[in-house]
Amino acid sequence: MREKKKRRRFGDRKDGRRIRSLDPSNVVSAFIMAKRNDACNFITIPVETSEVDKYIKKKRGSGLKGFGILHVLLAAYVKTVAQRPGINRFISGQHVFARNDIEVMMTIKKEMTLNSQETVIKCIFEPDDSPEQVYSKMDALIEENKRLGDQSDFDGTARALKHIPGIMLKFTVWILNLLDYFGLLPRFLLKVSPFHGSFFITSMGSLGIPPIYHHLYNFGNVPIFCSYGAKRSENVLEDDGTVRKKKYIDLKFVLDERICDGHYYSSAIKKLNWYMRCPDRLDEPVVVVADID
């Protein structure tokens, strides 16, 4: 069940509504930690993959070709946001906003070669999207961007900025930052910007390296960056004293601590991990919870 969109009020932005009922400490923290990189917390979540592997096999068997860890993780994130909407807030102009949509960004390469072009895609999800809907939206967007080559909206905007001389480009970015501070960035820029959204995700697994802690950007308003890598094996001591080899993926998160408190973040991370450990729960509908006013 989807929540009803709230009416826009004075002080709201195009991409979110201002939250006015925060505790004083949460209000003040955005002024004390003015930059996003002042407020970064880091956490690693190891996920044992036996149940995920079964779930992926089941979905591929039902016709979802290429369904994988990415889609499970995104579906788990969407379900978590539906029930813990506070992790979909953002800071702008030293105020906390509840984002209107669930916007996930991901960098993709046009081809898997050293010098091939990269682009960033932004996929919009609804809080009650099923894993099948997450899969179809994400894969359709990836295929569209590969087909477009360097003609996507993101690539066109980046190309336009590239042609601005250095000192003028620095001034242009300053102007964009100023407009963003007051919520005046044009809607079309918010739509293509990889620095404005809910969640940035990157896969190191395809590169064959462990995941990294990726920094948050001071420009824009992305509050969470997630990186995951290739599977690794670990010998685990079971309760009966036997040793069993299990496979894991590590999820590394960098979080803007100003959008919600530690207890709320902990609850959200446990919820996401709950879905990753038992992914069949992703097929169950959820009651969408509205964020506070």
C-alpha positions as CSV (number, residue, x, y, z in Angstrom):
1,M,0.0,0.0,0.0
2,R,1.5,3.4,-1.0
3,E,1.4,6.5,1.2
4,K,-0.4,9.5,-0.1
5,K,1.8,12.4,-1.4
6,K,1.8,15.3,1.1
7,R,0.9,18.8,-0.1
8,R,3.9,21.0,-0.8
9,R,4.5,23.8,1.8
10,F,6.7,26.8,2.0
11,G,10.3,25.8,2.6
12,D,9.9,22.4,0.8
13,R,12.0,21.6,-2.2
14,K,11.2,20.1,-5.6
15,D,12.8,16.8,-4.5
16,G,11.7,16.7,-0.9
17,R,9.6,18.2,1.9
18,R,11.2,19.8,4.9
19,I,10.8,17.9,8.2
20,R,9.7,20.3,10.9
21,S,9.3,18.0,14.0
22,L,12.9,16.9,14.6
23,D,14.5,16.9,18.0
24,P,16.6,20.1,18.6
25,S,19.8,18.0,18.6
26,N,19.1,16.8,15.1
27,V,18.4,20.3,13.9
28,V,21.6,21.7,15.4
29,S,23.8,18.8,14.1
30,A,23.4,20.0,10.5
31,F,24.9,23.3,11.4
32,I,27.7,21.9,13.5
33,M,28.6,19.3,10.8
34,A,28.0,21.6,7.8
35,K,29.6,19.3,5.2
36,R,28.5,15.8,4.3
37,N,32.0,14.5,4.8
38,D,32.0,15.9,8.3
39,A,29.2,13.5,9.2
40,C,30.2,10.1,7.7
41,N,29.8,6.9,9.5
42,F,31.1,3.6,8.2
43,I,29.8,0.0,8.6
44,T,30.4,-3.4,7.0
45,I,27.5,-5.9,6.9
46,P,28.6,-9.5,6.0
47,V,25.9,-11.5,4.3
48,E,26.0,-15.3,4.1
49,T,24.8,-16.1,0.6
50,S,23.3,-19.6,0.7
51,E,19.7,-18.3,0.8
52,V,20.4,-15.5,-1.6
53,D,21.8,-18.0,-4.1
54,K,18.7,-20.1,-3.9
55,Y,16.5,-17.1,-4.3
56,I,18.4,-15.9,-7.4
57,K,18.2,-19.4,-8.9
58,K,14.4,-19.4,-8.3
59,K,13.9,-16.0,-9.9
60,R,16.0,-16.9,-12.9
61,G,14.0,-20.1,-13.3
62,S,10.9,-18.0,-13.4
63,G,12.2,-16.1,-16.4
64,L,14.1,-13.2,-14.9
65,K,17.3,-13.6,-16.9
66,G,20.3,-12.0,-15.3
67,F,18.6,-11.6,-11.9
68,G,21.4,-11.3,-9.3
69,I,22.8,-9.9,-6.1
70,L,22.2,-6.4,-7.3
71,H,18.5,-6.9,-7.7
72,V,18.2,-8.6,-4.3
73,L,20.1,-5.8,-2.6
74,L,18.0,-3.1,-4.3
75,A,14.7,-4.9,-3.5
76,A,15.8,-5.2,0.1
77,Y,16.7,-1.5,0.2
78,V,13.3,-0.5,-1.3
79,K,11.5,-2.7,1.2
80,T,13.5,-1.2,4.0
81,V,12.8,2.4,3.0
82,A,9.1,1.5,2.8
83,Q,9.2,0.7,6.5
84,R,12.1,2.9,7.7
85,P,11.6,6.1,5.6
86,G,14.0,8.1,7.7
87,I,16.9,6.7,5.8
88,N,15.5,8.4,2.7
89,R,16.0,11.8,4.1
90,F,18.7,14.3,3.1
91,I,20.4,17.5,4.2
92,S,20.2,20.6,2.1
93,G,20.7,24.2,3.3
94,Q,21.3,22.9,6.8
95,H,17.8,21.5,7.0
96,V,16.5,17.9,6.9
97,F,14.1,16.9,4.1
98,A,12.1,13.8,3.4
99,R,12.8,12.8,-0.2
100,N,9.7,12.5,-2.5
101,D,11.0,9.4,-4.3
102,I,13.4,6.5,-3.9
103,E,16.2,7.4,-6.3
104,V,19.0,4.9,-6.8
105,M,22.2,5.8,-8.7
106,M,24.7,3.4,-10.2
107,T,27.8,3.9,-12.4
108,I,27.9,1.6,-15.4
109,K,30.5,1.1,-18.2
110,K,29.3,1.0,-21.8
111,E,31.7,-1.9,-22.3
112,M,34.0,-3.9,-19.9
113,T,37.2,-2.5,-21.3
114,L,39.8,-0.3,-19.6
115,N,39.1,2.8,-21.6
116,S,35.3,2.5,-22.3
117,Q,33.0,5.3,-21.3
118,E,31.3,5.4,-17.9
119,T,27.8,6.8,-17.3
120,V,25.6,7.1,-14.3
121,I,22.0,5.9,-14.3
122,K,19.3,7.0,-11.9
123,C,16.4,4.6,-11.3
124,I,13.2,5.7,-9.5
125,F,11.4,3.1,-7.4
126,E,8.2,3.1,-5.5
127,P,8.2,1.8,-1.9
128,D,5.8,-1.1,-2.7
129,D,7.8,-2.3,-5.8
130,S,8.2,-6.0,-5.9
131,P,11.6,-7.7,-6.7
132,E,10.3,-8.3,-10.3
133,Q,9.5,-4.6,-10.7
134,V,12.9,-3.6,-9.3
135,Y,14.5,-6.0,-11.8
136,S,12.6,-4.8,-14.8
137,K,13.1,-1.0,-14.0
138,M,16.8,-1.4,-13.4
139,D,17.6,-3.6,-16.3
140,A,15.5,-1.6,-18.7
141,L,17.4,1.5,-17.7
142,I,20.8,-0.2,-18.0
143,E,20.0,-1.5,-21.5
144,E,18.6,1.9,-22.6
145,N,21.8,3.7,-21.5
146,K,24.1,1.1,-23.2
147,R,22.0,1.6,-26.4
148,L,22.2,5.4,-26.2
149,G,26.0,5.4,-26.0
150,D,27.1,8.9,-25.0
151,Q,23.7,10.5,-25.9
152,S,22.0,10.1,-22.5
153,D,20.8,13.1,-20.5
154,F,23.6,12.6,-18.0
155,D,26.3,12.4,-20.7
156,G,24.9,15.5,-22.5
157,T,25.0,17.5,-19.2
158,A,28.6,16.4,-18.4
159,R,29.7,17.2,-22.0
160,A,28.2,20.7,-21.7
161,L,30.1,21.4,-18.4
162,K,33.3,20.0,-19.8
163,H,33.4,22.7,-22.4
164,I,33.3,25.5,-19.8
165,P,36.8,26.9,-19.2
166,G,38.3,25.9,-15.8
167,I,37.9,29.1,-13.8
168,M,34.4,29.6,-15.2
169,L,33.5,26.0,-14.4
170,K,34.6,26.5,-10.8
171,F,32.3,29.6,-10.7
172,T,29.5,27.6,-12.4
173,V,29.7,24.9,-9.7
174,W,29.7,27.5,-7.0
175,I,26.5,29.0,-8.5
176,L,24.9,25.5,-8.7
177,N,25.8,24.9,-5.0
178,L,24.3,28.2,-4.1
179,L,21.1,27.5,-6.0
180,D,21.0,24.0,-4.4
181,Y,21.4,25.4,-0.9
182,F,18.2,27.4,-1.3
183,G,16.4,24.7,-3.2
184,L,16.4,26.5,-6.5
185,L,18.1,24.1,-8.8
186,P,16.0,23.5,-12.0
187,R,14.1,20.2,-12.0
188,F,15.8,18.9,-15.1
189,L,19.2,19.2,-13.3
190,L,17.9,17.3,-10.3
191,K,16.6,14.6,-12.7
192,V,20.0,14.0,-14.3
193,S,22.3,14.8,-11.4
194,P,24.1,11.7,-9.9
195,F,24.8,13.8,-6.8
196,H,21.1,14.1,-5.9
197,G,19.3,11.0,-4.8
198,S,18.6,8.4,-2.1
199,F,21.3,5.8,-2.5
200,F,24.4,5.3,-4.6
201,I,25.5,1.7,-5.2
202,T,28.6,0.3,-6.8
203,S,29.6,-3.3,-7.4
204,M,33.3,-4.3,-7.1
205,G,32.5,-7.9,-7.8
206,S,32.6,-7.5,-11.5
207,L,36.1,-6.0,-11.1
208,G,37.2,-8.9,-9.0
209,I,38.2,-6.8,-6.0
210,P,36.9,-6.4,-2.4
211,P,34.4,-3.5,-1.8
212,I,35.6,-0.1,-0.7
213,Y,34.2,2.6,1.6
214,H,33.2,5.1,-1.0
215,H,33.1,8.7,0.2
216,L,29.9,10.8,0.2
217,Y,29.8,13.9,-2.0
218,N,29.6,17.3,-0.4
219,F,28.0,18.5,-3.6
220,G,24.3,17.4,-3.9
221,N,22.5,15.5,-1.2
222,V,23.1,11.7,-1.4
223,P,23.1,10.4,2.2
224,I,24.1,6.7,1.7
225,F,26.8,5.0,-0.5
226,C,26.9,1.2,-0.6
227,S,29.7,-0.9,-2.1
228,Y,29.7,-4.6,-2.4
229,G,32.3,-7.0,-3.8
230,A,32.9,-10.5,-5.0
231,K,31.9,-13.5,-2.9
232,R,34.5,-14.7,-0.4
233,S,34.7,-18.0,1.5
234,E,35.1,-18.4,5.3
235,N,35.4,-21.4,7.5
236,V,32.7,-21.1,10.2
237,L,32.5,-23.0,13.5
238,E,29.0,-24.4,13.9
239,D,27.2,-24.9,17.2
240,D,27.8,-28.7,17.1
241,G,31.6,-28.1,16.8
242,T,31.9,-28.9,13.1
243,V,33.6,-26.5,10.7
244,R,31.7,-25.5,7.6
245,K,32.8,-23.4,4.6
246,K,30.4,-20.7,3.8
247,K,30.3,-17.9,1.2
248,Y,29.7,-14.3,2.0
249,I,29.5,-10.9,0.4
250,D,30.4,-7.8,2.3
251,L,28.2,-4.7,2.1
252,K,30.1,-1.6,3.0
253,F,28.0,1.5,3.8
254,V,29.0,5.1,4.2
255,L,26.2,7.0,6.0
256,D,25.3,10.6,6.6
257,E,24.6,10.5,10.3
258,R,22.7,13.7,10.4
259,I,19.5,12.4,8.7
260,C,18.5,10.1,11.6
261,D,19.9,8.9,14.9
262,G,21.9,5.8,15.6
263,H,19.0,3.8,16.9
264,Y,17.0,4.5,13.7
265,Y,19.9,3.6,11.5
266,S,20.5,0.4,13.4
267,S,16.9,-0.6,13.0
268,A,17.0,0.1,9.3
269,I,20.3,-1.9,8.8
270,K,18.9,-4.8,10.7
271,K,15.8,-4.7,8.6
272,L,17.9,-4.7,5.3
273,N,20.0,-7.6,6.7
274,W,16.9,-9.5,7.6
275,Y,15.7,-9.4,4.0
276,M,19.2,-10.4,2.7
277,R,19.4,-13.4,5.1
278,C,15.8,-14.6,4.1
279,P,15.2,-13.1,0.7
280,D,11.9,-15.0,0.2
281,R,10.4,-12.3,2.5
282,L,11.0,-9.8,-0.4
283,D,8.0,-11.4,-2.1
284,E,5.7,-10.4,0.7
285,P,3.8,-7.1,0.5
286,V,4.5,-4.4,3.2
287,V,2.5,-1.6,4.7
288,V,4.3,1.7,3.6
289,V,5.1,3.9,6.5
290,A,5.1,7.7,6.0
291,D,8.0,9.7,7.4
292,I,7.4,12.2,10.2
293,D,6.2,15.8,9.6
